[in-house]
């Protein structure tokens, strides 16, 4: 590449990056969900976890090293030099390491709770957006049918088909349909703005996303029940209890074990000018009993809170699962009742009848759309409760990560 061509290429690339920042591949639903791992609220925990390496908290084997000089008679012949070494309590060293390992697990548990919240917010936005898109498609189809009826009556005002009362009713239906579409667009804009803010781009198109079916929701919920994942709140409390225990054990080992000392007497009359001495501390009395008691009280309080949380989680999970099953059962019953009507066959037969009233045909299609709306509202209730169920069972961040909204539960990549 010549220098001129290289210059043109670089200039074009820079200008396109500055003036066309959104010209890039469209973000998928998976991409949006995975942004939960990039939120700033997780970075504080990640920084702390990365900081907690062994070299940052491990206690040295030697606590103190003292150089001593002694001269009781203040004469040259009475000089004594000593080097005293105080080793660290090995139990204290080991238990300090255990405490910080437990603290690291506690930070990871806190991080997981925040991650669950991040994921829940994204799933809530994604589900809301996809539901509103589907609702808008149905509302547009309904308005199209109403517009066709209004056009037919407007063009046949002198015909026997024209009924002023029906015409006024259809005009009122147009107003209601337009109002509904406006409300749907307003809700859709809410979700769109939040999604584009998180993605930092408007380039996303989820029209081809196939939402999970009610049948797959039921099967997936049963799989989650079988796995019985521990709740994040319970895991956090368990890690906090472990930290409290480690703190108590550390306080129990917080005493000096003694010293080793070498000494040198240059003017001694003994056979050797060097000597060695050592001492052992016996911890008969503990000056930190108040801290040990405080730690024990904290452990007891956390243990009671854990029992309460586990009980509450158990009830919450049972309620969420039972309510989800009820909504699924109601949806199935609605589907069965709609199937019994066999409206598709009626519509087909009506369209084959010669000289049939086109208004009657369109009214039947409008009725079918109303049934579709009922079916859609029922599915919406199931999916919203399904999301609450996933939160209650801590399934959103469970490994391996999957897209819980996709019909085939594909892995998140």
N, C-alpha and C positions, 0 to 999 in steps of 0.2 A: 504494500500500500504506500503510495507516494505521500510526502508530507502534506500536500494540499488536500488529498482525499481524507487523510487522517484528521486534518483540521476540520473539514466539513462534517465528518462523522461525529467527532466529539462535540462540535457546536450543536448539531442537530439533536444529539442525545440529551445534552444539558438543557436546551430550550424546551424539549418535549417533557422533560422531568419537571421543569418549573411551571410551565403553562398548562400541562395536561396531566396533573398528578393522579387522576382517577382512571386513566387509561391503562387498566391492568386486568388480569383475570378476575372474573366475578367470584365473590366469596360464597362458599357453600354453607349449608346449615351446619355441617361438621366443623368448619372453620370458625363459625360464630360460637358454637358451644365451647370449643377449645380455648377461646379467649379468656375463659374463666381462670385459666392457669397463669395468665399474664397480668392480672389485676395488681395494682400498686399495693393493695392491702395485704397481699401475700409476701411482698418483698421484705417487710420488716422481720417476719418469721424466718424467711430464707436466709437473711443476713445473720441472724442470731444463731441459727442452726449451723451455718458454715463457720461461724466464729468458734463454736464449741468443739474445737479439736483438742486432743489430749495435751498438747503443749501449752494451751491457754489456761488450763485449770489444774493440771497435775502438780501436786506438791513435791518439792525436792526431797531427796533422801536425807539431806543434812538440813537441820533447822537453823542452827547457829554455829559459828566458828569464832571462838574468842581467843585473843592473844592477851596473856596476863603477865604482870610483873609484880614481884613481892620482895619487900625488904623491911622486915620487922624492926631490926636494930639500927637501920639507917647507916649501915657500914658497908664497905666494899665486899667484905667476906660473906655477907648475909644475902647476897642477891640470888633471886630465883626467877627463872623464866618458864612460862607454861603455855601450852596450846590446848584449849578445851574445845571439844567437839560435841555438839548436842544433836544426835540423830532424831529425825522426825519419827513420831509414833507410827509404826507400820500399819496398825489398824486404821489410824486416821488417814494415812495416804490412800489405802485401799477403799475406805468408805467415802472419802472425798471424790474419788473417781466414780464410784457407784452413784453418788448423788448427782453429779453432773450428767452422767449417762441417763439417769431418770429424768433430769430436767430437760434433756434433749428430746426425750420421748414426749414429755408434756408439751413442749413447743410444737412438735409434729402433730399432736392431737388438736391443739388450738388452731394450727394451720388448716387441718382437715375440716374443722367446723366452718372456717371462713370459706374454704373451697366449696363446701356443700352449699353455702349461701350464694356464692358466685354462680354456681351451676344452676341452682334453683331459679335465680333471677333470669338467666338466659333461657332456660327451658320455658319459663312463664312467658317471656317476651315472644319466643319463637312460636309457642302454641297459640298465643293470642293472635299473632300476625297471620298464621296459617288458617285459623278458624275464621277470622274476619275476611280473608281472601275468598274462602269457600262461601261464606255468607253473602258476600258481594256478588259472586257469580250467580247464586240463586235469586237474589233480589233483582239483578239486571234481567235475568230470564223472565221473571214475573212481570217486571215493568214492560218488557217487550210484548208479552202477551196482552197486557192491558192496553197498551198503545195500539195493537192490532185491532182489538175490539172497538176502541174509540174511533179508529179510522174507518172501520166497516160501517158503524152506525152513522158517522158523520157524512159518509159518501152515499148513504142510503136513507136519507131523511124522509124521502117520499115513499119508501118501500114499507111493506107490512112488517119487515124486520125491525123497523125503527120503533123504539119505545122511549119516550122522553124521560120517564122515571129511571129506566135502565141506563140511559145515556148520562144522566146526572150522577147515578151511582158509580159508573165507570170513571167519570171525571174525578170523583172523590177518591176512588181507588188509586188513580194516578198520583194524586197529591200525597196519599199515605205511602205509596211505593217510593216516591221521590224523597219523602221525609226519612223513610227507613234507609235508603241508600246514603243519604247525607249523614245519618248517625253512624252507619257502618264505616264510611270514609273517615269520619272524625276519629273513631276508635282505631282504624287501621293506621292513620297518620301518627297516632300516639306511639304505637308499636314500631312503626317505621323509623321515626325520629330517634328512638332509643337504640334500635338496632344499628342504624348508620353511625350513631355517636360511638358506640362500642367498637364497631368495625373500622371507623375512621375512613369510610368510603360509602358512596351511594351505589356502588357496583355490586349488587346482589340480586339474585333472581331465584326464588324457591318455588316457581310454578310447577316444577316436575317432582317436588317432594311428595312422596306417598305416605300420608299419615298412618300410623299404626291402626289396625282394625280392632274392633271391639273383641273379636275372637282371640286375637293375638295378645290383647291387653289381659284377658282372663288367664291365658296360658302363662304369660310372662310373670304375672302376679303370683301364680302358684309356684313357679320356680324360685322366686324371691322368698316366699314363705318357707320353702324347704331349706334354703341356705341359712336363714336366721342370722343375718348380719348384726353385729353389735352396733349399738347407737354411738354416734360421735360424742354425745354428752356423757354417756357412761364411760367411754374410753378415756375421756379427758379427766373425769373424776378419779378413775382407777389410777391414772398416771400421777395425779396430784396426791393421792394417798401414798403411792410408792415414794414420791419425793419427800413427803412428810416423814415416812418411816426412815428413809435414808438420812434425813436431817437429824432425827433422834439418835440414830446409830453413830453419826458423826460427832454429835455432842457427847455421847457416852465415851468416845475414844479421844476426846479433846483434853489430854493431859501429857505432861512430859514423862518420858520413860527413864530419863537419867542422862549421864554424860560419860565420856571417855576423855582422859586428860594425860598428856605427856608433859614432863617438866625437866628442866635443865638447871643444875646448880654448879656453876663453874668453879666455885671456891669451896665446894663441899669436901669434908674429910672422909666421906664414905668411899667405899671401893669404886663406886660408879657415880658419875656426875648426873646420870639420867635416871628418871623414874616414871612410873606409870600409875595412874589412879583412875577409878571409875566409881560411879554412884548410880543407884536405882531408886526411882521415885515410886512409892506405893500409894495409889490413889484411894486412901481410906475415906476421904471426904471430897465431895464434889461441889465446887463453887458455882456450877452452872445448872443446878437442879431446877431453877426457875425456867430456863430455856428448854430443858428437857420436858418439863410439865406443860409448857406452852405448845411444844411440838406434839405432845400426846393428845392434848385437847383438840388441836387442829386435825389430827388423824381421826379422832372419834367423830368430829363434826362432819368431815368429808365422807367417812364410812356410812354415817346415817343418811347423808345426802345421796350417796350412791344407791343405797337401798330404795330410797324414795323415788329417785330418778328411774331406776330399773322398773319399779312398779308402775310408775306413770307412763313410761315408754311402752310397757306391755299392754296397758289399757288402750293407749293411743293407737298402737298398731292394730289391735283387735277391732277397735271402732272403725278405723280407716278401711281395713280390709272388708269388714261386713258391709259398710256403706257402699264400697266399690262393687261388691257382689250384688247388692240390691239394685244399683243403677244398671249394671249389666243385664240382670234378669228383666228389669223393666224395658230395656232396649230390645231384648230378644222378643218379648211379648208384643211390643209395638211392631216390630218387623213381621211377626207372624200375622198380626191383624191386617197389616197393609197388604201382605201377600194374598190373604184370603179375598180381598176386594178384587184382585185380578184386573186392575184398571188399565193395564197395557192392552189386554185383549179387547176391553170395551172401547178404548181409544181407536184401536186398529179397525174394529168392526164399524165404528161410527164414521170413520174416514172413508170407508168403502160404500156407505149408503149414499145413493144419488139424491140430489136435491135436499141434502141435510142442511140444517141451519149452521152456518159457520160460527156463529156466536156460541152455540151449544158445544161445538167442538173445542173452541178456545177456552170456554168455561171449564170443561173437563180437564184440559191441560193445566189450567190455573189450579184446579183442585189437586191435581197430581203434584204440582209444585208445592202446594200447602202441606201435603203429606211429606214431601221431601224436606220441608222446613222442620216439621215435627221430628223426622228421623235425624236431621242434622242437630237439632237442639238436644235430642236425647244423647247422641254421640258426643256432643260438646260437654255435657254434664259428666259423662263417663271419663273423658280424657282429662278434664279438670280435676276430678277426684283421683284419677290414676296418677297424676302428678303429685298430689298431696300424699298418696300412698307411697310413692317412691321416696319422698322426703322423709316420711315417718319411718321407713325401713332403711334409711341411709344407703339407698341403692345408686344414687346419681354418680358418686365418686368411686363406687366399687370397681375393683379390677377383675377382669379386663374392662376397660372403658368401652361403652357401647352407646349408640344413639338411641335413646329410649323412645324417641318420637317416630323413628323410621319403622315401616311396616315389617321389615325383616331383621330389625335390631342389629344393623351392621356395626362393626367395630369403629370407634372413632380413630381417625388417622391424622 
